[in-house]
Amino acid sequence: MSDVTDFSAGAAGDAAAQIRYLDGVAQLGAQAKEATFVMQGIEANARVLDCGCGVGDDVRAISARVGAGGEAVGVDANGALIAAAIARGVPANARFLIGSAEGLPFPEASFDAVRAERLLQHLADPQRATNEMHRVLRPGGSLLAIDQDWQSIVVAGGSRSTTRKIVDAFVDSLADGWAGRRHREHFVAAGFTQIESRPFVTSLSFVHAYAFVLESAVAAAIRGGALQQEEADAWVRGLLAADARGTFFYGVTVFLTIAMR
Ligand SMILES: C[S@@+](CC[C@H](N)C(=O)[O-])C[C@H]1O[C@@H](n2cnc3c(N)ncnc32)[C@H](O)[C@@H]1O
């Protein structure tokens, strides 16, 4: 399996694996999604940008919320994901574009609301992208960003020292593994006001945690030389045994930050 965490722009990733990953995660978070649209006040006639839109499910959902008088735009640096988004259907009031978050192809004050879900953690320069999202928002418009802070992973079932090595290696393998805790830093520097950052914990079963995070985390630790294969195998066996006993646990803190331009 390819490394599903590699969503950095220009990554020669396996698009089919990336799409499977995005669909799997979307299913797990479907209920909370609607609440974030309400939280951001996305209503009829709004012009909304989803930055790093992936396969575009949020853009389609937003297009239904904003109606014919509004517009939902999805931009993503990965052409294969934009092609998949277009193939899934483009509502009359929606558009998908290939583009970079660090240089958004829109004039100043083009949108009432901008969203960036699990984007900033994949950027080499998240400040530049946050500045760009500020620029394309109208004064009084809102930005909502969602990112995990991967240093906050907790796993019950494996040895303490191996778990620490794996979490550290995973954090360091991402463009910004601390993205969640850094929202405020980037938002303040971009000039946003009324910044509110809400942390919440998502917990996954062993099957989902392994498929969506831990397999990639172990691979990062081996790749980076922090772990030998034998130690990795023993750690995973420990998690499997814990799962069989009903004592496995996985959780990570996710930060949802909303602010106004
Ligand atoms: C983890 S995915 C999240 C996709 C979508 N927001 C979701 O919640 O399903 C991260 C997305 O950011 C995109 N991305 C990464 N770097 C980017 C950049 N510099 N500019 C625009 N999009 C980028 C990736 O191609 C990928 O679609």
PDBQT file of the ligand as one rigid body, heavy atoms in Angstrom, charges set to zero:
ROOT
HETATM    1  C1  LIG A 301      -5.874  14.968   3.535  1.00  0.00    +0.000 C 
HETATM    2  S1  LIG A 301      -6.397  15.603   2.020  1.00  0.00    +0.000 S 
HETATM    3  C2  LIG A 301      -7.937  16.371   2.520  1.00  0.00    +0.000 C 
HETATM    4  C3  LIG A 301      -8.914  16.583   1.365  1.00  0.00    +0.000 C 
HETATM    5  C4  LIG A 301     -10.242  17.206   1.754  1.00  0.00    +0.000 C 
HETATM    6  N1  LIG A 301     -10.064  18.533   2.322  1.00  0.00    +0.000 N 
HETATM    7  C5  LIG A 301     -11.013  16.307   2.706  1.00  0.00    +0.000 C 
HETATM    8  O1  LIG A 301     -11.262  16.738   3.852  1.00  0.00    +0.000 OA
HETATM    9  O2  LIG A 301     -11.385  15.208   2.305  1.00  0.00    +0.000 OA
HETATM   10  C6  LIG A 301      -5.332  16.993   1.716  1.00  0.00    +0.000 C 
HETATM   11  C7  LIG A 301      -5.581  17.653   0.358  1.00  0.00    +0.000 C 
HETATM   12  O3  LIG A 301      -4.763  18.820   0.225  1.00  0.00    +0.000 OA
HETATM   13  C8  LIG A 301      -4.271  18.857  -1.117  1.00  0.00    +0.000 C 
HETATM   14  N2  LIG A 301      -3.064  19.702  -1.189  1.00  0.00    +0.000 N 
HETATM   15  C9  LIG A 301      -1.823  19.399  -0.706  1.00  0.00    +0.000 A 
HETATM   16  N3  LIG A 301      -0.979  20.422  -0.947  1.00  0.00    +0.000 NA
HETATM   17  C10 LIG A 301      -1.704  21.391  -1.568  1.00  0.00    +0.000 A 
HETATM   18  C11 LIG A 301      -1.402  22.697  -2.045  1.00  0.00    +0.000 A 
HETATM   19  N4  LIG A 301      -0.165  23.206  -1.928  1.00  0.00    +0.000 N 
HETATM   20  N5  LIG A 301      -2.380  23.428  -2.624  1.00  0.00    +0.000 NA
HETATM   21  C12 LIG A 301      -3.633  22.913  -2.746  1.00  0.00    +0.000 A 
HETATM   22  N6  LIG A 301      -3.974  21.682  -2.320  1.00  0.00    +0.000 NA
HETATM   23  C13 LIG A 301      -3.030  20.927  -1.736  1.00  0.00    +0.000 A 
HETATM   24  C14 LIG A 301      -4.029  17.393  -1.428  1.00  0.00    +0.000 C 
HETATM   25  O4  LIG A 301      -3.899  17.164  -2.807  1.00  0.00    +0.000 OA
HETATM   26  C15 LIG A 301      -5.256  16.730  -0.813  1.00  0.00    +0.000 C 
HETATM   27  O5  LIG A 301      -6.348  16.694  -1.670  1.00  0.00    +0.000 OA
ENDROOT
TORSDOF 0
